[in-house]
Structure formats: structure tokens, C-alpha cells
Amino acid sequence: MSTEKHENSIYRAEALQHKQEGWLGVSYLDIPSSLSICILTGMLTVAFIVSIIIFGSYSERVNASGNVIYDPPAVSLIAQNNGIIINSVASEKKLIKQGEVIFSVSDETETNLGATKFEIEESLKKQRNILLKKINIITTEAEENKNYFIERIKNKEQEINGLNILIKNAEEQRKWFEKKSSLYEQLRKKGLARDSEFIDRKKDYYSAIVNLSSARVKIITLQGELLDFKKKISATDREADSAKKLITAEIAGIKQKILNIEKQREYLIVAPFNGKITSVTAHKGERVKAGQQVAVIVPLAARPKIELLSSSDSLGDVADGQQVKMRIAAYPYQWYGKVAGVIEAISEAPVNIPPSAQTNSEGKALFRITVRPVMTEQQKSLSLLPGMKVETEIYVRTRKNYEWLFMPVKRVYERICDNTQ
């Protein structure tokens, strides 16, 4: 810069140059840039917090836990007895038809003499056949005895009928001899008949009486024998029925043993309906125990739902149609997100669950809540299987943030109003 002195200036040229180029420069207020950024950030933060307080809201939640179920429900295939799977068509997501055999399980023991249970079964079948033949023999003998007694009864009835006719004739003969005897007695008194003739007529009369009495005694005997034969027929029926009942009970026991052996030898697990196989836990050649779950069948039209159990304390704010957020244990929500859902139904009575099976309920009554999951496009690929654990948050009430902030003030105001009243 030029240091020439101006004509009208009273200052030296060096002073003027120093004024223009000195480090103090022009006098003005210089605010640091970092401070302005902090002030602006603070103002924006305050505005954001105020907007959240005024326009923001929060939701009250009820937590509940449960499991994934299917509607219609899935069915577990259970092994009936201990054994080895000798045949299996089960595989994951395989479609199966109703009545189709899925597993064949056998518990047969092989020895040098053959299959032990097969030999036992054959022996029991022989015993059963022998007892069946015995029933036939008892029935045949009872029928023969009945026929014999029936024939004897017919004979006795014929004898009784013959004796009745004989008694009738003997009664007429007695009356005739009585008249004859009376006639000879009168003739003897008149001297027209001899005593010997009168005595003969009396003998004939008494002989007729004796024959009549004998016939009556015999008919009573025949009637007694007839009753005995009828009693024997009834006794034969009773004895045969009693013997057949005992044998039938023994046959039933043998049949039950045969069924048990057949179940142990080999039994089939079939599909109860059309569906899809999943959760296969046993395969061909593996040994299973009685009561073990080997697979699960899901109906073709089944849809996954969530079954929650909630205590009665938190049930008052829960209603149909409320939104829920679910965390599925098999799919961490940090990666897959929370699954949304809608409450479909709430049980009107507590569920009967043993206290040992209850968790975090302290023995309180539990109610069933059914939730329909609402999957996003990204979540539709998730496979919800029966029994998966689920943790849920049920949003029961929404309030503004300023209501929450001023809630203590509101409570104090209500308490003051109550005291003044």
C-alpha cells in the first residue's frame, strides 16, 4: 500500500497505513460461530420437547405371554407303546390324507425259536378256540338234555292224560259196582240172591275203589315227576348260561391279551384328517417310548393364532379389537421386528390350569385371550409353529404426554376438592 501523505491530512503516512492494516482492524462485535450453533441447537431441542409434550402421546400396556396355536387346532401324533419304527412316511411339510398310515411301530422280540410275541399270540388264539368249542359243546349238551327232558315231559303228560281217562272210567265203574252192590243187598234181603253173590259184588265195588285210589295216587306221582323234569330244564339252562358266562369272560380276557400283544407287536399311527406333517421327531429305525410325540399334523385350512394367558388383575382394560405387539421367541425382534396382532376373543371364565403349570401368576385365575397375527410383507415368510413362545404387549389406553406430566397436579387438585367437600 502507498505511504504517501495526503495533502490535507494531519497524520503521517505510516500512521494511516497502520490504521488500515493493523491487527485490531475495524471495531465491531465478533460472536464465535460455535456459540451460535449451540444456541440454535438448544432452541430446536426446546421446540421439539415442547411439541412432543403438546402433541405426543403414550400408551399404557398390559404384558401377557402365551403360545402359537392353530385354528383348527393341530394334532400331536403320540406313540402308544414302546417300540421301534419299522416304517415311516413322515417328512416336514408333507401333505397327508385322512386315514393314511404315517408310522408303523413294532416291539417284537426275535429269538432262535421265532418271534416271542407271535408265539404267545398263537397260543392264546388256540386257548380261545378251545374255549369257543367248549361253549359249543355246553350248548349242544344243554340242548340234548332239554330235548330229553321235553320228551320225558311229553310222556308224563300222556301218562297223566291216560290216568285221567282211567280215573274217569274207574269212577263210573265204581258207581256201577256201588249200584250193583246195593241191588244185590236188597235182593239178598228178599231172598232172591245168595250171600256169595252179594259178597262178590261188594268185592268188585271195593276193588274199584282201590283201583281208583291207586290211579289218583299215581297221577299225583306223575305230576310231581313232571314238575321235576320242568325244574331240570330250567336248571339245565341256568347251568349252561353260567358256564358259558364264565367261559365268555375268560375268552374276553384272552382277546384283550391278544389285542395288547398285537399292539405291542405292531401298531399303526394314521392321519386323523387331511393335513400337513410338521415337527417330525422320530424316524424309521428309531426307538420310541409310550406317550412320546413323534410328529404333528396341521389341518390344511389351519391358520396360526396366538393363545395368551392373562391374570384377572389386568383383564379389566383388555377388550376385543385391541392392538397388540408380539415378540416371538424363535424370531428375535431386534432382527425380525415385533409382530402386530388384533385381539379376537377373551374367555368369559377362567381356564382350568394346574398351579404347577402356571408361571408368574401367583395362583391367580387365568383367562385365555386369542390374538390374530397381522404379518407385514417382510414377516410373511416367518413360519409360526405350534408351541412357540410369545411375549405380547397389549395397548389398552392412550394419553397425551402433558396429561401424564400434570397427573400429580390433577391428583392434588382432586384431593383438595374432596377435602373441601
Stockholm file with secondary structure:
# STOCKHOLM 1.0

chainA/1-421         MSTEKHENSIYRAEALQHKQEGWLGVSYLDIPSSLSICILTGMLTVAFIVSIIIFGSYSERVNASGNVIYDPPAVSLIAQNNGIIINSVASEKKLIKQGEVIFSVSDETETNLGATKFEIEESLKKQRNILLKKINIITTEAEENKNYFIERIKNKEQEINGLNILIKNAEEQRKWFEKKSSLYEQLRKKGLARDSEFIDRKKDYYSAIVNLSSARVKIITLQGELLDFKKKISATDREADSAKKLITAEIAGIKQKILNIEKQREYLIVAPFNGKITSVTAHKGERVKAGQQVAVIVPLAARPKIELLSSSDSLGDVADGQQVKMRIAAYPYQWYGKVAGVIEAISEAPVNIPPSAQTNSEGKALFRITVRPVMTEQQKSLSLLPGMKVETEIYVRTRKNYEWLFMPVKRVYERICDNTQ
#=GR chainA/1-421 SS CCCCCCTTCCSCHHHHHHHHHCSSCSCCCCCCHHHHHHHHHHHHHHHHHHHHHHHCEEEEEEEEEEEEEEESCCEEEECCSSEEEEEECCCTTCEECTTCEEEEEECCCEETTEEHHHHHHHHHHHHHHHHHHHHHHHHHHHHHHHHHHHHHHHHHHHHHHHHHHHHHHHHHHHHHHHHHHHHHHHHHHHTSSCHHHHHHHHHHHHHHHHHHHHHHHHHHHHHHHHHHHHHHHHHHHHHHHHHHHHHHHHHHHHHHHHHHHHHHHEEEEECSSSEEEECCCCCTTCEECTTCEEEEEEETTCEEEEEEEEEGGGCTTCCTTCEEEEEETTSCHHHHCCEEEEEEEECSSCCCCCGGGCCSSTTCCEEEEEEEEECCTTTTTCCCCTTCEEEEEEEEEEEEHHHHHTHHHHHHHHHHHHHHC
#=GC SS_cons         CCCCCCTTCCSCHHHHHHHHHCSSCSCCCCCCHHHHHHHHHHHHHHHHHHHHHHHCEEEEEEEEEEEEEEESCCEEEECCSSEEEEEECCCTTCEECTTCEEEEEECCCEETTEEHHHHHHHHHHHHHHHHHHHHHHHHHHHHHHHHHHHHHHHHHHHHHHHHHHHHHHHHHHHHHHHHHHHHHHHHHHHTSSCHHHHHHHHHHHHHHHHHHHHHHHHHHHHHHHHHHHHHHHHHHHHHHHHHHHHHHHHHHHHHHHHHHHHHHHEEEEECSSSEEEECCCCCTTCEECTTCEEEEEEETTCEEEEEEEEEGGGCTTCCTTCEEEEEETTSCHHHHCCEEEEEEEECSSCCCCCGGGCCSSTTCCEEEEEEEEECCTTTTTCCCCTTCEEEEEEEEEEEEHHHHHTHHHHHHHHHHHHHHC
//
